[in-house]
């Protein structure tokens, strides 16, 4: 499933949070007129990657049973519900699920992370 398949997927340009607020991995909800969209942000080097906060194994939030999602070396994300793991940089599955995380394109504008790429409604 692509992130744009979610009925609550935010439109291009929707603000997510200030880039200064992101360290390690964090989850939040982006609320728009379409509803609440669960997003996972992870700092990878100087970049910030975005994924739908839903494990492709059971579609539970990755932080369902706790907030420790990132490995100590910062390379892997883990689902707290059943232990599936994913590459932090790409969202690709390492083990425990049949596919990777749904990436959400991001841009940084004037210190704010916004939804990037093409519009969610296209």
Secondary structure, DSSP 8 states (H G I E B T S, - for coil): --GGGSTT---TT-EEEEGGG--SEEEEEEEETTEEEEEEEEEETTEEEEEESS-TTT---TTTT-S--B-TTSSEEE-TTT--EEETTT--EEESSSS---B--EEEETTEEEE-SS-TT-
